[in-house]
Amino acid sequence: MNTELDRLLAGVGALLLDFDGPVCSVFAGYPAPQVAAELVEVLRKHSVDVPPDLAGEPDPLEVLRRVGATGDQDVTRAVEDALCAAERRAVETAEPTPYGREVIVAARQAGMPVAVVSNNSADAVGAYLAAHRLASCVSPVVGRAYSAPDNMKPNPAPILQAVRFLGKRPRRCVLIGDSLSDIEGSRAAGVQVIGYANRPTKVDEFQAARADVVIKSMVEIAEVLIKRIGG
């Protein structure tokens, strides 16, 4: 048993989940590099001169972030719309994270509210939760602000939005995320953070970034919550 994890979860009153990673692998059936390449084509159709490093960018969220930094709102909206449509398609073949569902259900059974805070679109997150019969267990869903990529994590704004909705103090909330942006955003928001190291290389990264606890599987959280239900 992870004693630090047990102690952390005993002291919080709300669970915030990143979506792509702790809940599912969004682009498992529709690879992220393919989506990123499609977004680059949107740029070219808008007569944008695409530099080589952006043309080869494998992360669609980074493509959106880069476009947003240019300040061209028309192009940013075009890329945003294309990404929203791609994410909506991607969640149809998303691969559930082992024990992600169990964490959500066990948290609710333990009386702990669950929110999703994601850099993906809220529409895509909602579609996945509905398809997997989890929508009634999760509220709120805070997704990417439309055409405002600067507001994505590590910006703490979406995390704080969820905290305010839940009516909790930040330190009474914990976010589970699988990226440095989740850890940095949580630190800035004042919430506790569990680093989900779904790749071995992330363990040292998350510890260096001062995650409160680092786990390698969502089963670790599920076991603590299920124990709480059983008394």
N, C-alpha and C positions, 0 to 999 in steps of 0.2 A: 504494500500500500504506500502511495506517495503521501507522506505526512504533511508536506508543505501544501500540496493540493487540497488535502482534506481540511486543513486549517483555513486556507483561503476561501474555499467554498462555504465553509461554516459561517464566515463573517460577511457574506454578501447577500443581497436581497433580490438581485436581478441579473439575468444572464444575457449578454449581448453577443451575437455571433456574426462573424464575417460569413459571407455566403460561399464564395468560390474557395473551397478548401475544407473548412469545418463541416459544411452541410453537403456539398457535392463538388464534383469536378465539372464545372460548367461546360468546358469545351472538349469533353472527352470524345464526343462523336462528331464535332465540328471544330477542328483544331484552331487554336488561337492564331497561329501564324497565317492560316488561310484567311481568317477574318481580318487580320491586320493588313494582308495584301489587298483584300477587297476595299478596305478603307483608303489605302494608298491610291487605288484606281479612282475612287471618288475624288480625291484631290486632283488627280490628273485631268479628270473630266471638267473640273472647275479651273483648269489652266494654271494650277499651282506648280511651280518649279520644285520638284521633290528632290532633296539632297540624297545621296547614296545611303547614308546611315539611316535615314527615315524610311527609304524604300525597302531596306532589309530588316526593319524593326518587327520582331515577332509578337509583340504585346499590343493588342488593339487598344487597350486603355492608354498606353504610352503614346500611340499615334494620336489619339484624341487630345491628350495632354499637350503634346507638341503643337498641334494645330491651334488649340485654345490660347497658347502663349503668343501666337502671332497677332491676336486681337481682331482677326477677321471673323466677325460673327456670322456672316452668311455661310462661309465655308465651315466654320465650327458646327453650325446647326446641321449642315448637310452630312457631315461626318457623324455627328451625334445621332441623327435619324437612321443612318445606315447601321450604326453600331447597335442601337436599340432593336432594330429588326433582326440583326444577326443574333443577338443575345436571346431574343424571343424564340428564334429557331433552335439555338443551341441547347436551351433547357429541355427541349423535347427528347434529346439524347444524352442529357447530362447523367453522369454516373454518381449515384449516392455514395457519400463517404461512409465507410464502415463505422457504425455506432453513432453516426450523426443524428439519425432519427431517434435512437434510444436516448440520447442526451436531451433532445427537445422534449420528448414525451415524459421522461423521468423528472425533468425540471418542473414541468407543469404539474405533475402529480405531487411533487414536493411543495407546491404552492409558490414556486418561483416564476415570475413573469419572464418571458423570452422575447427578445427583439432581434431583428436582423439589421445590421448596418453594413452596407455593401457599396463598393464602387461600381457594381453592375446596376442596371436599371431596375427600379422597383417593379415595373411591369413584368420583367423576366423572373425576378425573385418570386413575385406573387403567383405567376403561372406555375412555377416549379412546386411551390408549397401546396397549391391547390391540387395539382396532379398527383402528389404524393400524400394527400390527405393530412397535411400539416398546417394548413392555413389557420385553422381555429386555435392552434397552439402558439401562434406567433403574432405579436402585435406590440409595437409597430414594425413595419418594414420601411427602413430609411434607405433609399437607393441614391444613385448618382443624381445630383442636381442637373436639370436639363441645360445643356450647352454652357455649363459652368465647371469645366474640369478642375479649376483651381480649388474647388470645394471638396474634391475627393480626398479621402485619407491619403497622406497623413494629416491633412487639415482636420482639426478636432471638431469642426462644426457638425458633421452628421452624427458623430458619437454623442455630442452634447444635446442634439435634437432628440435622440432616442431617450437619453437620461431625463430630459425635461418631460417628455411624454409619459414616462413611467413614474414620475413624481418621486424619484429617488435622489439621494445625494450621490455625487460621482463616486466617492470611495465605497459606496455600498453596491456598486456595479462592477462586473468583471466582463471584459471582452475577450473572446477566444478568436485568435486570428493566426494566419499562416504566413504573414509577410511582415517585413520591417515597417511598412507603412501602418499596419495595424498597431504595432507596438509603439511607434512614435506618436501616432494619433491618440492612442490611449493615454500615454504619458502627458501629452499636452492637455487632454481633457480632464485629467485627474482621476481617471478610472483605473482599476487594477486590470492586469492583462496576463492572459495565459498564451504563451507561444506554442502553437501546434506545429511541431517540426515534422512535417510529412515527408521530408527528405533529410538524411543524416547530416548534410552540410549545414542545415539550418540550426542545429542545436547550439553550436558555438556562437553563431550570429545572434541568436535570440538572447542568449545569456549575456553577450557583450552589450546588447541593446537594453539590458536591464528588464527583461520580462520578469514578472513576479514568480512565475512557474513555467517550466518548459515540459511539454508532454510529447510523446511520439505517436500516440494513438488516442482517438476520441473515447476508446473504451475506458481509459483511466478516469475520465470525467463521469461517464455513465455509471461506473461502479460506485463512485462516491455518492452520486445522487440516488441510486437505487438503495444503497445502504441507509440513506436518510429517510427514504420512504418507509423502509422496514422498521425504522425506529432504532 
